[in-house]
């Protein structure tokens, strides 16, 4: 699949997932908002009903008291009037100037209307006086008597239940200045969330100086609101999981594409690496068929050396490929033993010195570590140092003499530091992070004049990790490279 096609699929899938997540988020937000509005509206209706009920109960109570007082007054008046002579009543009834209902015959229809109207206005005035009397008398009573705590709690519970709100609540009745007259044990006067606190005036007709309010809040309101969207949360998380799996699939696809490209480079480099020794061996075999060559001992010796060197070279490359293949399948089988790193490095430098001098370079060894006993596989340890030195020769500068330096020193914590430094072409910062990856080669290494598969440093990193150590690289383009190996010392 082409890289452009992959990117198009990524963009389409990313837009799709983003749109899906956005729609789900908006839906959850709208559901929560609607649920909040419904809850607030239900609570406000309940509080208003409680206030109205308390006001009506108070008015009914005072009206009944006034009615009882008026009834008592009327009864006393009747008893007093019963002591007058019965004759007066009879004379008044039989007087010709009165009709049977006690209204003089001389009174006109208009005067009758005026008298009825006056009586109505009088009764209305009495009613207004009663109402004003109720308001003035009730507002003077203590708030605890006007709104009993048990009665208020029962009314709240009933009204909230009728509006479909079955949550536990806390409430308080407070005066005009906010001081609580009484409150439930769990009521928090310092509740900061204004959306969680609901306030309602208890007796709206009271004067401002005697105003009182009821405050209610619900400790479990958030759980109640989000309980309504709990069915959406799994869908949201499933979408997130799908997004993660999609991203993982894309990453794997790019890794596979990158791995394919590196393997193609590996095959191209391997073909060239194998082609050179095979061609040399083939040419030497053809020369052996020449009678004149067979008659010359020096020529035979030279051809024999060529065949031997190229065979070793071919075997070395095959071994590196097999070693990396073995590391992919299982843990490497090592023959660990205590060796003196100073001695081993000195022998490697002595052997490698001829190759460095062949290119007009020099190699120096500063083996200053007083304690250099490490637990490693001697053969692989030798290959590690040899690979680092060989890379220094491969990536040397053409216009500057190669200078190699190998050094050792002791670090705190019973550790040994081994440094291999050169003055070669260096490595860019972007490439420096990837030099230990298998098949990876820096851009300057993709030329056919610099041979290799991109396995050497991967092998080095693998072996140092197997030894329980660590390796890092420091480099600056055009100024050389330094590899730093840190190994644990053997405890004696």
C-alpha positions, 0 to 999 in steps of 0.5 A: 500500500502506498504511503499516500493511500495510508495517509488518506485513510488516516485522515478519513478515519480521524475525521470520522472518529472526531465527529463521532466523539463530538456528537456523543459529547454534545448528546451527553451535554444536552442530556445533562443540561435537560436533566438539570433543567427538569430537576430545577423546575421540579424543585422550584414547583415543590418549594412554591407549593410548600410556601403556598400551602403554609400560607393557606394553612395559616390564613385558614387558622386565623379565619377560623379563630376570627369566626369563633370570636364573631360567633361568640360575640353574636351569641352574647348579643342575642342573649342580651336582646332576648330580655326586651318585652315581647310586646314591642316585637309584636307591635312592630310586626302588626304596625301597618307601616311595616310589611311582613319582612320588616321594611317600611312600605314607603321606602322606594326601590332605589333606596333599597338598592342603596341600602344593599350596596351600603351593606355590601361595602360595609361587609367588604370593609370588614373582610379587608380589616380581617385580612389586614388583621391576619397579616399583622397578627401572623407576622408578629408570631415566631417563625417556628410557630408559623412554619413547624419544622416537622410540617415543613419537612413533611410538605417538602417530601410530599411535594418533591415526591409528587414531582418525581424527585425521590432524592434525600435533601437537606433544608433550613428556614432562615430569616432576612439576614440569612441566620438560620431559624432551624435546619437539618443536621446535614445542611451546609450553610456554606454550600458554594454551588449556586446550582445546588441550592434552591431558595423560596420565600415562605410568606411573600406578604410579610414585610421586608423586615420580617421576610423569611426563606426556605433553603434546600439542597440535594447532596446526591444531585450530581449522581442523580443527574449523571445516572441518566447518562450512564448508558452513554458512557460505555458507548463513549469508552468503546469509541475511545477503545476503537480509536486506540485500536485504530491508532495502534493499527496505523502505527503497526502499518507504518512500522511494517512499511518501515521494516519492509523498506529496511529489509529491502535495503538489507537485501541490497546491501547483503547482495553487494556484501556477498557479491564481492567475496564471491567474485574474488573467490570465483576469480581466484578459482579461475586463476588456479586453472591457468597453468602459468599460475600453478607454476608460480609458488608466489602466485599460488600463495597470493591466491590462497590468501585471497581465497582464505581472506574472502572466505573469512569475510563471507563467514563473518557476514553470515555469522552476523545475520545468524546471530541477529536471527537467533536473538529474535527467537530466543535469549542468547546462549552465553558462556559468561566468565570473569575476564580482565577488560584491560587485557582483552581490549589491549589484545583487540587494539594490537590486532586491529592496529594493522588495519588502522595503519593501512588507512594511514591512521593511528589507534591509542589505548588509555587503559586506566581502570584499576579494576577491570574484571567483568563477567562477560562472554569473551568471544562476544565481548571481543566482537563488540569492541571489534564492531565499534572499531570497524565502524570507525574505520568505515566512517572515517574522513577521506581528507583527514587521518583517522585517529582512534582512542580506546579508554577504560576507567572506574566509576562509582557503584562498582562500574567500568566505563569503556570508551571508543572515540574517533574523529570520523564524519560523525552522526546527525542528531536525528540518526543518533537516536536510531543507530542501535536499531536493527537494519538501520543505517545512516544516510551516509551508509547507504552507499556501496563503498561503505559495506554493511547490513545495519546489524553491527550496532544492533548486535553491539547493543544486544550483547551489552544488554545481555551482559547487564550493561548499557551503551550510549552514543555521542556524536557531532556531525563532522567531528567524530563519534564516541561510544560509551559502554558501562558494565558492572564489575565482578564482585569479589 
